[in-house]
Amino acid sequence: MLLLAVNLQYAQESNDTEKLSLDEGPISSQFDYIARRSGNYRADGVRYEVVKESNLYKLRKNVLDSIAEMNKKTGELKATIAGHETTISSLNKKLDETTTNLAAVTEEKDSMSFLGIQVSKGTYNFILWTIIAGLFVLLGAFIYKFRNSNILTQEAKQNLSELEVEYEDHRRRALEREQKISRQLQDELNRQKKSK
């Protein structure tokens, strides 16, 4: 039984060791490979690990290559981030311009030009309706004055007409009186002539 357990343990370690390598895989598995391939001994009560120097140099080279690759990726990512930050700042600038333009357009849309001055629609409507109401008041006053003047004119025409009729009557009577007096005078002159 003991032999079988040791054999299984050895077979499992050899399978794990076979999968682990310094030529491929992540750095952590390469460290596992070094740890499994290292030997150990005791001297003066201290335990020492013995690592093959070529494996150690190979691991060192792999770690440095990984660090260089990570630095390269970090540089690429920093360049990408810088590009994205430039794009974001450009987009933010355009957004600010668009927001400013939108505010100007909204203000222009919500206002109207009145005598060359920009006023809000509410103020414009107030001014417009005040002017219209004022014109209606003036129209009402004009109509009132016109009616009063028309009534006075009609009265004046009627009075004139009555006066003309009265004048005609007076003239006719005066003419009749004058004719009557002229006849009387003529009759008196004729009598005076006859009596002489």
Salt bridges, closest charged atoms under 4 A:
ASP16 OD2 - ARG36 NH1 3.79
ASP23 OD1 - LYS58 NZ 3.10
GLU49 OE2 - ARG47 NH2 3.29
ASP65 OD2 - LYS61 NZ 3.06
GLU168 OE1 - ARG171 NH2 3.19
ASP169 OD1 - ARG172 NH2 3.15
GLU176 OE2 - ARG172 NH1 3.42
GLU188 OE1 - ARG191 NH1 3.50
